[in-house]
């Protein structure tokens, strides 16, 4: 086995900028102390505050909303903190470099098909019990099983199907992942079905942190103040019903660096106009805005998350009339998308129009890689006529869910509906702002749904696999459900060397084939980010949307 150096620049494997064919990685940055080494008794008694620190070390944070808190189920706004409660083995910085977190290191065999993870010998839960390899194995098996962890994302985000025996668990046909072996209490061996140079990055993902399985209650488990943690923070309150969310320091954290921040109060606000008023009134320190509200903020307060992101509407192709490929093609070709998105986003995202799945930040990005994409009303009319519905008069209702109250999402829907009417004569369309619950009993009939997807592993095969996992849902897949060749292409990419001369050609071929099914309506490649008041010092984030520098963040006196 050979020791892997964790603080490497990811560029050797995953080019974050478009430099096709480059083989050598740039020099790694200076090592950053993650703070995850055992502290002696004196160190944990307290950490002196910086000279300019405020007396109260409390962060007030506002975002769209907070829900179920469970690493394997985390798909939204809990990402900012979850890796500091349930620690993954490694943690990333803004350049995707790894540092030890719950683990001290990782070894790989020569072909990178077997990895050995070394858990920190002093890692404990906040009740003092040791963190063990057996607990990691048990939680991953729970998180991958669709009947045990309902609504969870662990299999979709991690690519853990590459682990021996994992696919059977993901399919609900087994309970144990044979390729994950607890060698002893502090050593975890992971055997893969083939080489995977990306695996160390996989176990830095926020959803690979784990909960003691004995604390898990029910298939839709969500952490509470009673749930044990192994990170520097713990829950004081996380009540989805009462909408109260508060996080405090874990007084028994085993790391060598105690955080400065003592408390985080998280406030949900579905209406970003209200969030903006809170920002203006200085009621919050950090905000996560998804709309044009952030364009009005003070210069220098926006910190970009290094996260390749797609915002789009998904054609739920298992529901009529979206089940017909010709209908999907017609609906896309009937809209002049660039000016439509410019109008919907008030010109603020003109350079981020989503014309492909891969974004310009990802390796193998190719402009114009969507077959036949473009505004063509005459083609759209011909496609609708060629569909099994024959024309607009026979189409069942098109129902559009905006996935929230964002004016940008709503305006996008309104513009495309207007152009469908003008260019195709389609009038049987209904838009409802909000999530699927606003449709009541008709929720299953919603056939156009606003969604987003980000490259939490900034890697083309994993990003495409994430889209495939979404569209591969039988209710959503439509014509893709029968595309066995596309499925094989995605699988073959996962174990392929990112330096292989044929790699980008296959990535682009796979992307084009996927887009040829017309699974989405494009919006933007959104630059996500946090808006941070100047009094918050040392703020940094990473591709997980995590406050990666949380141990060093503090509130300065104003």
C-alpha positions in Angstrom: 0.0 0.0 0.0 1.2 3.5 -0.7 0.5 6.6 1.4 -1.5 9.3 -0.3 -0.6 12.9 0.4 -3.9 14.5 1.3 -3.1 18.2 0.8 -2.7 17.8 -2.9 -4.0 20.0 -5.6 -7.0 18.3 -7.1 -6.0 19.6 -10.5 -4.0 16.4 -11.2 -7.3 14.6 -11.4 -10.0 17.1 -11.8 -9.3 20.2 -13.7 -11.3 23.0 -12.3 -10.6 25.3 -15.2 -10.7 24.4 -18.9 -7.2 23.1 -19.6 -7.8 20.1 -21.8 -5.1 17.6 -22.0 -3.0 18.9 -19.1 -1.4 16.1 -17.2 0.7 17.8 -14.5 -0.8 19.2 -11.3 0.3 22.6 -10.1 2.2 22.8 -6.9 0.1 22.1 -3.8 -0.6 25.0 -1.5 1.0 25.3 1.9 -0.6 22.8 4.3 -3.6 24.1 6.3 -4.1 22.9 9.8 -7.6 21.4 9.9 -7.6 21.4 13.7 -8.5 17.7 13.9 -5.7 16.6 16.1 -6.1 15.7 19.8 -6.0 18.6 22.2 -4.5 18.4 25.6 -6.6 19.5 28.6 -5.3 23.0 28.7 -5.9 23.7 25.1 -9.6 22.7 25.3 -10.2 25.0 28.2 -10.4 27.8 25.7 -8.8 29.5 22.8 -7.8 33.2 23.1 -9.9 35.4 20.9 -8.2 37.7 18.3 -7.6 41.3 19.6 -10.4 42.7 17.4 -12.9 40.1 18.3 -16.4 41.1 19.6 -17.4 39.9 23.0 -20.3 37.9 21.6 -19.2 35.2 19.2 -22.6 34.4 17.6 -23.4 34.2 13.9 -26.9 34.9 12.7 -27.5 33.2 9.3 -30.5 33.3 7.0 -31.3 31.0 4.0 -34.3 29.7 2.1 -35.2 27.0 4.6 -33.9 24.2 6.8 -35.2 20.7 6.9 -34.2 17.2 7.9 -30.7 17.0 9.2 -29.0 13.7 8.4 -25.7 13.5 6.5 -27.0 10.8 4.0 -30.2 12.8 3.4 -28.6 16.3 3.1 -29.4 17.8 -0.2 -29.9 21.5 0.7 -29.3 24.2 3.2 -27.8 22.1 6.1 -24.5 21.7 4.2 -23.0 24.8 5.8 -22.6 23.1 9.1 -23.1 19.3 8.8 -19.4 18.4 8.3 -18.6 20.2 11.5 -21.0 18.0 13.5 -20.8 14.6 11.7 -17.2 14.7 10.3 -16.3 13.1 7.0 -12.9 11.6 6.9 -11.3 14.5 5.1 -12.2 18.2 4.5 -11.6 20.3 1.4 -10.6 23.9 1.0 -11.7 26.3 -1.7 -9.2 24.8 -4.2 -10.5 21.3 -3.5 -7.3 20.3 -1.6 -7.9 17.7 1.0 -6.8 17.8 4.7 -7.3 15.2 7.4 -10.5 15.7 9.4 -11.9 12.6 11.1 -9.1 10.5 9.6 -5.3 10.9 9.8 -4.7 9.5 6.4 -5.5 7.1 3.6 -3.5 4.5 1.7 -4.1 2.9 -1.7 -2.9 -0.2 -3.4 -1.1 0.2 -6.7 -4.1 0.3 -9.0 -6.2 2.3 -6.6 -8.9 -0.3 -6.2 -8.4 -0.8 -2.4 -8.2 2.0 0.1 -7.4 1.9 3.8 -8.6 4.8 5.9 -7.1 5.5 9.3 -9.5 7.1 11.8 -7.9 9.4 14.3 -7.1 7.3 17.4 -8.4 10.0 19.7 -11.7 10.7 17.9 -14.7 10.4 20.2 -18.4 11.3 20.2 -19.5 14.0 22.5 -20.5 11.5 25.1 -16.9 10.3 25.3 -17.4 7.0 23.4 -14.8 6.2 20.7 -15.6 6.8 17.0 -15.1 3.4 15.3 -14.7 2.0 11.8 -17.6 -0.3 12.5 -19.9 2.8 13.0 -18.8 4.2 9.6 -19.6 0.9 7.9 -23.0 0.5 9.6 -24.0 4.1 8.8 -23.0 3.8 5.1 -25.0 0.6 4.8 -28.0 2.4 6.3 -27.6 5.5 4.1 -27.3 3.5 0.9 -30.4 1.3 1.5 -33.6 2.8 0.0 -35.8 1.1 2.5 -33.8 2.2 5.6 -32.8 5.7 4.6 -35.8 7.0 2.7 -35.2 10.1 0.6 -31.5 9.9 1.0 -28.8 11.0 -1.4 -25.8 9.0 -0.3 -25.7 6.7 -3.3 -26.4 9.5 -5.8 -23.8 11.9 -4.5 -20.9 9.7 -3.6 -20.6 7.2 -6.4 -20.4 4.5 -3.8 -21.8 2.0 -6.3 -18.1 1.5 -7.1 -17.7 -0.3 -3.8 -17.9 -4.1 -3.9 -21.4 -5.1 -2.8 -22.8 -1.6 -2.6 -25.1 -1.9 -5.7 -27.1 -4.7 -4.1 -27.7 -2.5 -1.0 -28.6 0.5 -3.2 -31.1 -1.8 -5.0 -32.5 -2.9 -1.7 -31.5 -6.5 -2.3 -28.9 -6.7 0.5 -28.1 -5.2 3.9 -24.3 -5.4 4.0 -21.7 -3.8 1.8 -19.1 -6.5 1.5 -16.4 -4.2 0.2 -16.4 -2.1 3.4 -14.4 -3.9 6.1 -13.7 -2.7 9.6 -10.1 -4.1 10.0 -10.1 -2.9 13.6 -11.8 -0.1 15.6 -9.8 2.7 13.8 -9.1 1.2 10.4 -11.5 0.9 7.5 -10.7 -0.9 4.3 -12.7 -0.2 1.2 -12.5 -2.5 -1.8 -13.8 -1.2 -5.1 -15.0 -3.1 -8.2 -12.2 -1.3 -10.2 -9.6 1.5 -10.0 -10.9 4.8 -8.8 -8.4 7.7 -8.5 -11.2 9.9 -7.1 -12.0 7.9 -4.0 -10.3 10.1 -1.5 -12.4 13.0 -2.7 -15.5 10.9 -2.3 -14.9 10.4 1.4 -14.5 14.1 1.9 -18.2 14.7 0.9 -20.5 16.0 3.5 -22.9 13.1 3.2 -20.2 10.5 4.1 -20.0 11.8 7.6 -21.8 9.4 9.9 -24.2 9.1 12.8 -24.2 6.4 15.4 -26.8 4.0 14.0 -28.2 3.4 17.5 -29.2 7.1 17.5 -31.2 6.6 14.2 -34.9 6.3 14.7 -37.2 5.7 11.7 -36.7 5.7 7.9 -36.9 9.5 7.8 -34.5 10.1 10.7 -33.4 13.7 11.4 -30.9 14.6 14.1 -31.9 16.3 17.3 -30.1 17.8 20.3 -29.9 14.2 21.6 -28.0 12.9 18.6 -24.4 12.4 19.3 -21.8 14.2 17.2 -18.0 13.8 16.7 -17.4 17.3 15.4 -16.7 20.7 17.0 -20.4 21.7 16.9 -23.7 20.1 18.1 -27.4 20.9 17.9 -29.0 23.0 20.6 -32.2 22.9 18.7 -33.3 21.7 15.2 -37.1 21.8 15.1 -38.5 21.7 11.6 -42.1 22.1 12.8 -41.3 25.1 15.0 -38.7 26.4 12.5 -36.1 26.9 15.2 -32.5 26.1 14.4 -29.6 26.7 16.7 -26.1 25.2 16.8 -23.6 25.5 19.6 -20.0 24.3 20.3 -19.5 20.7 21.3 -17.7 21.2 24.7 -16.2 17.7 24.4 -14.8 17.9 20.9 -11.5 16.1 20.7 -9.7 18.3 18.2 -6.8 20.6 19.0 -8.4 23.8 17.9 -11.5 25.1 19.7 -13.7 27.3 17.5 -14.1 31.0 18.2 -17.8 30.9 17.3 -19.9 29.8 20.2 -23.4 29.8 18.6 -25.0 29.9 15.2 -28.7 30.9 15.0 -30.1 29.9 11.6 -33.3 31.6 10.4 -35.4 30.3 7.5 -37.0 32.7 5.1 -38.6 31.5 1.9 -39.1 35.1 0.7 -35.7 36.6 -0.2 -37.2 40.1 -0.1 -37.6 39.5 3.6 -34.1 38.1 3.9 -32.8 41.2 2.1 -34.6 43.5 4.6 -33.0 41.5 7.4 -29.6 42.0 5.7 -30.2 45.8 5.4 -31.3 46.0 9.0 -28.1 44.3 10.1 -30.1 41.4 11.7 -27.9 38.7 10.0 -24.2 38.2 9.5 -24.3 35.7 6.7 -27.0 35.1 4.0 -27.5 32.6 1.2 -29.4 34.3 -1.6 -30.4 32.5 -4.8 -32.0 35.4 -6.6 -31.1 38.9 -7.9 -31.4 40.2 -4.4 -27.6 39.7 -4.0 -26.9 42.1 -6.8 -28.0 44.9 -4.5 -25.6 44.0 -1.7 -22.5 45.9 -0.7 -19.4 45.4 -2.9 -17.1 42.8 -1.4 -19.6 40.9 0.6 -20.2 38.0 -1.8 -18.0 34.9 -1.4 -18.4 32.5 -4.4 -18.8 28.8 -3.6 -16.4 26.9 -5.9 -19.3 24.8 -7.1 -20.3 24.1 -10.7 -24.1 24.4 -10.7 -27.0 23.9 -13.0 -30.4 25.6 -12.5 -33.1 24.2 -14.8 -36.6 22.8 -15.2 -36.8 19.1 -15.5 -39.2 17.5 -18.0 -40.9 14.8 -15.8 -41.0 12.5 -18.8 -43.0 9.8 -17.3 -46.1 12.0 -17.2 -48.1 12.9 -20.3 -47.6 14.8 -22.6 -43.9 15.1 -21.6 -43.5 11.4 -22.2 -43.1 12.1 -26.0 -39.6 13.1 -27.1 -41.1 15.2 -29.9 -43.1 17.2 -27.4 -40.0 17.9 -25.3 -38.1 18.9 -28.4 -40.9 21.2 -29.5 -41.2 22.9 -26.1 -37.4 23.6 -26.1 -37.2 24.8 -29.8 -40.2 27.1 -29.4 -38.5 29.4 -26.9 -35.8 31.9 -27.7 -33.9 31.0 -24.5 -31.0 33.5 -24.3 -33.2 36.6 -24.3 -35.8 34.8 -22.2 -33.3 34.0 -19.5 -31.8 37.5 -19.8 -35.2 39.0 -19.1 -36.1 36.6 -16.3 -32.8 37.3 -14.6 -32.7 41.0 -15.5 -29.5 40.7 -17.4 -27.5 39.6 -14.3 -26.7 36.1 -15.6 -26.2 36.7 -19.4 -22.7 35.2 -19.2 -24.0 32.1 -17.3 -26.7 30.9 -19.7 -27.0 27.1 -19.4 -26.4 25.8 -22.9 -25.0 22.4 -21.8 -24.8 20.3 -18.6 -21.1 20.7 -18.0 -20.1 24.2 -17.0 -17.1 26.1 -18.2 -15.3 25.4 -14.9 -15.4 21.7 -15.5 -12.9 19.6 -17.4 -14.1 18.6 -20.9 -16.6 21.5 -21.2 -17.5 22.0 -24.8 -19.6 24.9 -26.0 -22.6 24.0 -28.1 -22.6 20.3 -27.1 -26.4 20.0 -27.1 -27.6 18.4 -30.3 -30.0 20.6 -32.4 -30.4 23.1 -29.5 -31.6 26.6 -30.5 -34.6 28.7 -31.2 -36.5 27.3 -34.3 -40.3 27.8 -34.2 -40.9 26.0 -37.5 -39.0 23.0 -36.4 -40.9 23.1 -33.1 -44.2 23.1 -34.9 -43.1 20.1 -37.1 -42.0 18.2 -34.0 -45.3 18.8 -32.2 -47.2 17.6 -35.2 -45.0 14.5 -35.4 -45.7 13.7 -31.8 -48.4 11.1 -30.8 -50.6 14.0 -29.8 -50.5 15.6 -33.3 -50.8 19.2 -32.2 -51.6 21.5 -29.3 -55.3 20.8 -29.2 -54.7 17.2 -28.0 -52.1 17.9 -25.4 -52.9 17.0 -21.8 -52.3 19.8 -19.2 -48.7 20.9 -18.7 -48.2 21.6 -15.0 -45.2 23.6 -13.9 -43.8 23.7 -10.4 -41.3 26.6 -9.8 -39.6 24.9 -6.9 -39.9 27.9 -4.6 -41.0 31.5 -4.8 -38.0 33.0 -6.6 -39.2 35.8 -9.0 -36.5 34.6 -11.5 -37.9 31.0 -11.6 -41.5 32.3 -11.9 -40.6 34.8 -14.6 -38.8 32.1 -16.6 -41.9 29.9 -16.4 -44.1 32.8 -17.5 -41.9 33.7 -20.5 -41.7 30.1 -21.8 -45.5 29.6 -21.4 -46.0 32.8 -23.3 -43.8 31.7 -26.2 -45.3 28.2 -26.2 -48.7 30.0 -26.8 -47.4 32.3 -29.4 -45.3 29.8 -31.3 -47.1 26.5 -30.8 -50.6 27.5 -29.8 -50.4 25.7 -26.5 -52.7 27.1 -23.9 -53.4 24.2 -21.6 -50.6 25.2 -19.1 -50.7 25.8 -15.3 -48.0 27.4 -13.2 -48.0 27.2 -9.4 -45.2 29.0 -7.5 -43.8 26.9 -4.7 -43.0 23.2 -4.2 -44.9 20.1 -5.2 -47.1 20.3 -2.0 -49.0 23.3 -3.5 -50.5 20.9 -6.0 -52.2 18.7 -3.4 -53.5 15.5 -5.0 -52.2 16.5 -8.4 -48.6 16.5 -7.3 -47.8 13.3 -9.3 -49.2 15.0 -12.4 -46.7 17.8 -12.4 -44.6 17.3 -15.5 -42.2 20.3 -15.5 -40.3 20.8 -12.2 -37.7 23.3 -11.3 -34.5 21.6 -10.0 -30.8 22.2 -9.5 -27.7 20.1 -9.5 -24.2 20.9 -8.5 -20.9 19.2 -9.0 -20.1 18.4 -5.3 -17.3 16.4 -6.9 -16.0 18.7 -9.6 -15.6 15.9 -12.0 -17.4 15.4 -15.3 -18.3 11.7 -14.9 -19.8 12.2 -11.5 -21.7 15.3 -12.6 -23.2 13.5 -15.5 -23.9 10.5 -13.3 -25.8 12.9 -11.0 -28.0 14.0 -13.8 -28.5 10.4 -14.9 -29.5 9.4 -11.4 -32.1 12.2 -11.5 -33.5 11.3 -15.0 -33.0 7.6 -14.4 -36.0 7.8 -12.0 -38.6 5.7 -13.9 -41.1 8.5 -13.4 -38.8 11.0 -14.9 -36.7 9.1 -17.4 -39.0 8.9 -20.4 -37.0 7.8 -23.5 -33.8 7.6 -21.4 -35.2 4.6 -19.4 -34.5 2.4 -22.4 -31.1 3.8 -23.4 -28.9 1.0 -22.2 -25.9 2.3 -24.2 -26.1 5.7 -22.4 -26.0 3.9 -19.0 -23.0 1.9 -20.1 -21.2 5.0 -21.3 -21.7 6.7 -17.9 -20.4 3.6 -16.1 -17.4 3.3 -18.3 -16.4 6.9 -17.5 -16.3 6.5 -13.8 -13.1 4.3 -13.6 -11.4 6.0 -16.6 -8.2 8.0 -16.0 -8.9 11.7 -16.3 -5.6 12.0 -18.1 -6.6 9.4 -20.8 -6.4 11.2 -24.2 -9.8 9.7 -25.1 -11.4 10.8 -21.8 -12.9 14.2 -22.9 -14.1 12.8 -26.2 -16.1 10.2 -24.3 -17.4 12.7 -21.8 -18.6 15.0 -24.6 -20.2 12.1 -26.4 -22.0 11.0 -23.3 -23.2 14.5 -22.5 -24.5 15.0 -26.1 -26.3 11.6 -26.0 -28.0 12.6 -22.7 -29.0 16.0 -23.9 -30.3 14.4 -27.1 -33.2 13.0 -25.0 -34.1 16.7 -24.2 -34.5 16.0 -20.4 -34.4 19.6 -19.3 -35.4 23.2 -19.9 -32.2 25.3 -19.4 -31.8 28.3 -17.1 -28.4 29.2 -15.8 -25.1 28.0 -14.5 -25.5 29.8 -11.3 -22.5 31.1 -9.2 -23.7 30.1 -5.8 -22.2 32.0 -2.8 -22.6 33.3 0.6 -23.1 37.0 1.4 -21.0 37.8 4.4 -20.9 41.0 6.5 -17.4 42.5 6.8 -17.4 41.9 10.6 -17.2 38.1 9.9 -13.5 37.3 9.6 -11.7 34.4 8.0 -14.8 33.2 6.2 -14.1 30.5 3.6 -16.2 27.9 1.9 -15.7 24.9 -0.4 -17.4 22.8 -3.0 -19.6 21.2 -0.3 -21.1 24.6 0.5 -19.5 24.1 3.8 -18.2 26.9 6.0 -14.8 25.1 5.6 -12.9 27.6 7.8 -15.4 27.6 10.6 -12.7 26.8 13.3 -11.0 30.1 12.4 -14.1 32.3 11.7 -14.8 35.0 14.3 -17.0 38.1 14.7 -15.0 41.3 14.9 -15.9 44.4 16.9 -17.3 47.2 14.8 
